[in-house]
């Protein structure tokens, strides 16, 4: 029986920096690339990613807002399998500098050398609709509607 809550998943996501971010590339194709969650892991159903405005993923999101994220944690030192988390959601593009500053971390300068003033920067907000998880002992789904989560 599924018993993990959104808060439980947040504690797992704090330990996972990168995910695979999938968009609809058109003509039935899926396009996937690694993306950092920027250390922004007080997970409440929304994930945040910085990108450049002129990237292919932005064009794909503008064409189809449904996306998926997959996170994987390695096994524990004692051999317990890591957790696998798959999030299906809706992406929105945020171009508000105050939002950039709220989600900015210094490590992002590696990709965006002028910080939140980097020309062409955009923030992607992915709002989860459903979250599937597997951890070697249990699996389940959490569906989100608005701000409330329901374990299935």
N, C-alpha and C positions, 0 to 999 in steps of 0.2 A: 504494500500500500504506500502510495506517495505521501510523504510528510514534510518535505523540504519547503521552507517558506522563502519569500523574496529576501528577507534578512539573512537567511542561511546562505542563499546564493551569493549575496553581496559579500559575505565573508570569504567565499571561495574566489570570487572575481578579484578581490584585493591582491591576490597572489599571482594573477595571470596578467601580464602586460599586453601581449599581442593576441589578436584574433584574426580569423579569416573573414573578410567582409565581401559578401556576394551581392551583385546587382544583376538586373536583367539587361543583357547586352543586345537584345532585339533578335528577331528571327529564331526564337526558341533557345538562344544561347545564354549561358550563365557566365559571368565574368567574376573572378575571385582574386583578391589580393590581400596580403597581410597589412594590418593597420594596428597602431598602438592605441590603447585606451587612455593614453596620456596620464596614467596614474589617477584618473578621475573615476574612482571606484566606489564611491558611496552610492551604490547602485539602488535606484528606486524604480527601475523599468526604463530609464533613458540612458543611452550611451552617447558619448561625445567624441568626435574625431575632427582633427584639422586636416585640411587639404588645400590644394591650389584650385582656383576657380576653373582654370582651363584644362583640368584633367578629365580623362575619359569617364571616370566614375561619376563626376558631377553631371556630365551630359546624360549618362545612363539613369541617374536618379531623377533628373528633370523629365525623362521619358517615362519612367515607371518608378514610383516611390517605394514599392515593396522591396525589402532587402532581407538578407539573413546574415547573422554573425555566428561564428562557431569558436568556442574557447576550449582549450584542452590543458589540463594540469598534469604534470608528471606523477608517476607513482610515488608513494611515500617511502621513506627509508626502510620501513618495515614491510614493504611489498604490497600494501593496500593500493589498488588501482587509483589513479587520479580521476578527477571528475571531468566529464564531457558536458558542455553546455551549448545548446543550439537555440538561438533567439531569432524568431521571425517578427519583423516589425515594419514600421513605416519611417522612411527617412525624410527629413526636412532640412533645407539649406538655410543657415543663419548667417546674416551678413552684418550683424550688430556688434560694434566694437566693444561695448560693455559686456556682451556675452563672451567675446573672445577673452577678455581680461579675467572673467570669472572662471574660465576653464583652462587658462594658460598655465603651463608649468615650464620651468627653466630648461629642462631637457629638450623641449621642442625647438630650441634655437638651432639644433643640428639640422633641421629641415627648413626652418623658417628664420633666416638669419637676422631679420629686422623685428623679430617678435611679432606682436599684434599689429605692427605697422608694416609688415611684409606686404608688398603689392600682390594682389590677386588671392589673398588668403580668404578662406571660407570655413565655416564650422558646420559639420554634419551632425544633426541630432537624430538618433535612431530611437524611436519609441516602440518598446516591445508590445506585441499583441499576444504572443505565446512564447513560453520558455520551456524547452525539454531538457532534462538532465539525466545522466547516468553516472553512477559512482562506484560500480562494482558490487554494491550491496542493495541498492534500490534505484529505481528510476521513476520519473513522473513528469508531469506537466503543470505549469502554472500559467493560467490565462489572465491577461490584464484587460480591464475595461475601465477606461478613464484612469483614475489613480488607485483603484482597488485591485487587489490580486486575489485570485481564487485557485486553490490547489485542486488538481483533478486526480 
